[in-house]
Amino acid sequence: MSDGARMWRMARRIRNERLLSVRLKIMVPILLLFIPGMAWGFADPNILLPGGHRPDTAMEILFYASLGVVFGATMCAVLLAFDGVSKDRASGMLELRLAQPMPRTQQADALVLGFLQAIVLPVLVLMVLSIGLVGWRTGLWTTALESAVYIIATSLILLWYVLFALLASTAAREQGTAVAFGVGVWFLFTFLWALFTTMVAYASGVAVGEANDPAWIALEGRLDLLSPNGVYHHLLETQLPTVDRGIPSWQVWLAALGWTVLPWWWLRRRMNDLVP
């Protein structure tokens, strides 16, 4: 059997184990609430957002509902993958796993692909359900391109948080430490990044939170490229012609590539140098 076949076999085993795990079963109600639940809420024909704004396209509704992905699905990705390495290390299985003939870098790839599939597959079903709910409730439907960008962008942000969780798992010798690291990174980008943006704006002499201030919009847009959540929103905004924060699409996709390649490369390097 080739190394590639072993890698996909290992990824398939991890995916099947996690899809049938109690942990994912507990997460399903949370995902239902945060993804199709928020899509249902924002698709309310009578909804009135701050400033008196009403969403007038299906993609705009999904953009607002993407808060459910940022707050719910990414946390589920972290909680699903945080013990991908630390669990085997604690049980003594890691030494046996690393002694297998498959290269360590491909073992890292198998971990990423296995955990990614375990979280993306149920989320994909809920994303399709969200698109259907928005269309059924409002009569507005996304185009094929908008649907593709929505699905690809959501899959990418889940990949990034799976990578963060696995990196934390390789650095920790105990599962409690691994989950603390993973949740800490999630908390940083989900809650504390707004504070960081505010501090940079204050230091730069930019009025904080002024929605109509071009300087604030440009600063926030640039800093969002340094956050996976910000890049996710930038990707969705490429399908919203009314939103322009001064960041070209090629820079957004380049940032998405960077958030994918660099953590993945770091994880492969960590696995290659890992001492059980």
C-alpha positions in Angstrom: 0.0 0.0 0.0 1.3 3.4 -1.0 1.9 6.2 1.6 -0.9 8.2 -0.1 -3.3 5.3 0.3 -2.3 4.9 4.0 -2.9 8.6 4.6 -6.4 8.6 3.2 -7.2 5.4 5.1 -6.1 7.0 8.3 -8.1 10.1 7.5 -11.1 8.0 6.8 -10.8 6.2 10.1 -10.5 9.5 12.0 -13.5 10.9 10.2 -15.7 7.9 10.9 -14.7 7.8 14.6 -15.5 11.5 15.1 -18.7 11.4 13.1 -20.0 8.7 15.4 -18.6 10.2 18.6 -20.7 11.4 21.5 -18.8 14.7 21.2 -20.2 15.5 17.8 -23.7 14.3 18.8 -23.6 16.9 21.6 -22.5 19.6 19.1 -25.2 19.0 16.5 -27.9 20.9 18.5 -25.5 23.8 18.9 -24.7 23.8 15.1 -28.5 23.6 14.4 -29.1 26.7 16.5 -26.2 28.7 15.2 -26.3 28.0 11.5 -29.8 27.3 10.1 -31.3 28.9 13.2 -29.6 32.3 12.6 -30.3 32.0 8.9 -34.0 31.6 9.8 -33.9 34.6 12.1 -32.2 37.0 9.6 -34.5 35.8 6.8 -37.5 37.3 8.7 -39.2 39.7 6.3 -39.9 42.1 9.1 -36.4 42.2 10.5 -34.9 45.6 11.0 -31.1 45.8 11.6 -29.3 48.7 13.4 -29.5 51.8 11.3 -32.9 50.8 9.9 -31.3 48.5 7.3 -33.1 45.5 5.8 -31.2 42.7 4.0 -32.3 42.8 0.3 -30.4 39.8 -1.1 -30.0 36.2 -0.1 -26.2 36.5 0.1 -26.6 39.5 2.5 -28.8 37.4 4.7 -26.2 34.6 4.8 -23.5 37.1 5.5 -25.2 38.3 8.7 -26.1 34.7 9.6 -22.4 33.8 9.2 -22.0 35.0 12.8 -23.3 31.5 13.7 -20.3 30.0 11.9 -17.9 32.3 13.6 -19.3 31.7 17.1 -20.6 28.1 16.9 -19.0 26.1 14.1 -15.4 27.2 14.8 -15.7 26.4 18.5 -17.0 23.0 17.5 -14.0 22.5 15.2 -11.6 23.3 18.1 -13.4 21.0 20.5 -13.5 18.2 18.0 -9.8 18.3 17.1 -8.1 19.5 20.3 -7.0 16.0 21.4 -5.9 14.8 18.0 -2.3 14.3 19.2 -2.4 14.8 23.0 -4.9 11.9 23.5 -2.5 9.5 21.8 0.4 10.9 23.7 -1.3 10.5 27.1 -2.3 6.9 26.3 1.1 5.9 24.9 -0.2 5.3 21.4 1.6 8.2 19.9 5.0 6.4 20.0 3.5 3.5 18.1 1.8 5.7 15.6 4.9 7.7 14.8 6.8 4.4 14.4 4.6 3.4 11.5 6.2 3.3 8.0 4.1 6.2 6.9 6.0 9.5 6.9 5.2 11.8 9.8 4.3 14.7 7.5 1.6 12.5 5.8 0.4 11.5 9.3 -0.1 15.2 9.9 -2.0 15.5 6.7 -4.2 12.6 7.6 -5.0 14.2 10.9 -6.0 17.5 9.2 -8.1 15.8 6.5 -9.8 13.4 9.0 -10.9 16.1 11.5 -11.8 18.5 8.8 -14.1 16.1 7.1 -15.7 15.2 10.5 -16.7 18.9 11.1 -17.3 20.0 7.5 -19.7 17.2 6.5 -22.4 18.1 9.1 -21.8 21.8 8.6 -22.2 21.4 4.9 -25.6 19.8 5.3 -26.6 22.7 7.6 -25.3 25.3 5.1 -27.4 23.8 2.3 -30.3 23.8 4.7 -29.7 27.5 5.5 -29.6 28.4 1.8 -32.9 26.6 1.4 -34.5 28.2 4.4 -33.5 31.7 3.2 -34.9 31.0 -0.2 -38.1 29.5 1.1 -38.8 32.2 3.6 -37.9 35.3 1.5 -38.1 34.1 -2.1 -34.5 35.2 -2.6 -32.0 32.7 -3.8 -28.2 32.8 -4.0 -26.5 32.3 -7.4 -24.3 29.3 -8.0 -21.2 31.5 -7.5 -22.5 33.0 -4.2 -23.3 29.5 -2.9 -19.9 28.2 -3.9 -18.1 31.1 -2.2 -20.3 30.7 1.0 -19.4 27.0 1.2 -15.7 27.3 0.3 -15.2 30.2 2.8 -16.9 28.3 5.6 -14.9 25.2 4.9 -11.7 27.3 5.0 -12.4 28.9 8.3 -13.2 25.4 9.8 -9.9 24.2 8.3 -8.0 27.0 10.0 -9.4 26.3 13.4 -8.8 22.6 13.0 -5.2 23.4 12.2 -5.0 25.7 15.3 -6.4 23.0 17.5 -4.0 20.3 16.2 -1.0 22.7 16.6 -2.1 23.2 20.2 -2.4 19.5 20.6 1.1 18.9 19.5 2.4 21.5 21.9 0.6 20.1 25.0 1.3 16.9 26.9 -2.1 16.9 28.6 -5.6 17.1 27.0 -6.6 19.9 29.4 -3.7 22.0 28.3 -4.5 21.3 24.6 -8.1 22.4 24.9 -7.1 25.5 26.9 -4.7 26.5 24.1 -7.3 25.8 21.4 -10.0 27.7 23.1 -7.6 30.5 23.9 -6.8 31.0 20.2 -10.5 30.9 19.4 -11.2 33.5 22.1 -8.4 35.7 20.8 -9.7 36.0 17.3 -13.4 35.9 18.1 -13.6 38.4 21.0 -10.2 40.1 21.7 -9.4 41.0 18.1 -12.0 43.8 18.2 -10.1 45.2 21.2 -6.8 45.0 19.3 -8.4 46.8 16.3 -9.7 49.5 18.7 -6.2 50.0 20.3 -4.5 50.3 16.9 -7.1 52.8 15.7 -6.7 54.8 18.9 -2.9 54.8 18.5 -3.3 55.9 14.8 -5.6 58.7 15.6 -8.6 57.1 13.9 -12.1 57.6 15.3 -13.2 54.2 16.7 -16.4 52.6 15.4 -17.4 55.4 13.0 -19.2 53.4 10.4 -19.0 56.3 7.8 -15.4 57.2 8.4 -13.3 56.0 5.5 -10.1 55.9 7.7 -11.8 53.5 10.2 -13.2 51.3 7.4 -9.8 51.0 5.7 -8.0 50.3 9.0 -10.4 47.7 10.1 -10.3 46.1 6.6 -6.5 45.8 6.6 -6.3 44.5 10.2 -9.0 41.9 9.4 -6.5 40.3 7.0 -4.5 39.3 10.1 -7.4 37.4 11.6 -9.0 34.2 10.2 -12.5 35.5 11.2 -11.8 38.7 9.3 -10.6 36.9 6.2 -13.7 34.8 6.3 -15.9 37.9 6.3 -13.7 39.4 3.5 -14.3 36.3 1.4 -18.1 36.6 1.9 -17.9 40.3 1.1 -16.5 39.5 -2.3 -20.1 38.6 -3.2 -21.6 41.8 -1.7 -21.2 44.6 -4.3 -22.5 47.2 -1.8 -19.7 46.5 0.6 -16.3 47.9 -0.2 -13.6 48.2 2.6 -10.8 49.0 0.2 -9.3 45.5 0.1 -8.9 44.0 -3.4 -10.2 40.5 -3.9 -6.8 39.1 -4.8 -5.5 40.3 -1.4 -8.3 38.5 0.3 -7.7 35.2 -1.4 -4.0 35.6 -0.9 -4.6 36.0 2.8 -6.8 32.9 2.8 -4.0 31.0 1.1 -1.6 32.2 3.8 -3.9 31.2 6.6 -4.1 27.7 5.0 -0.5 27.1 4.0 1.5 28.5 6.9 -0.3 26.7 9.8 -0.4 23.5 7.8 3.3 23.7 7.1 3.9 24.5 10.8 1.9 21.4 11.8 3.8 19.2 9.5 7.1 20.5 10.9 5.9 20.0 14.4 4.9 16.4 13.7 8.2 15.8 12.0 10.1 17.0 15.1 7.7 15.7 17.7 9.1 13.6 20.6 6.5 11.3 22.2 
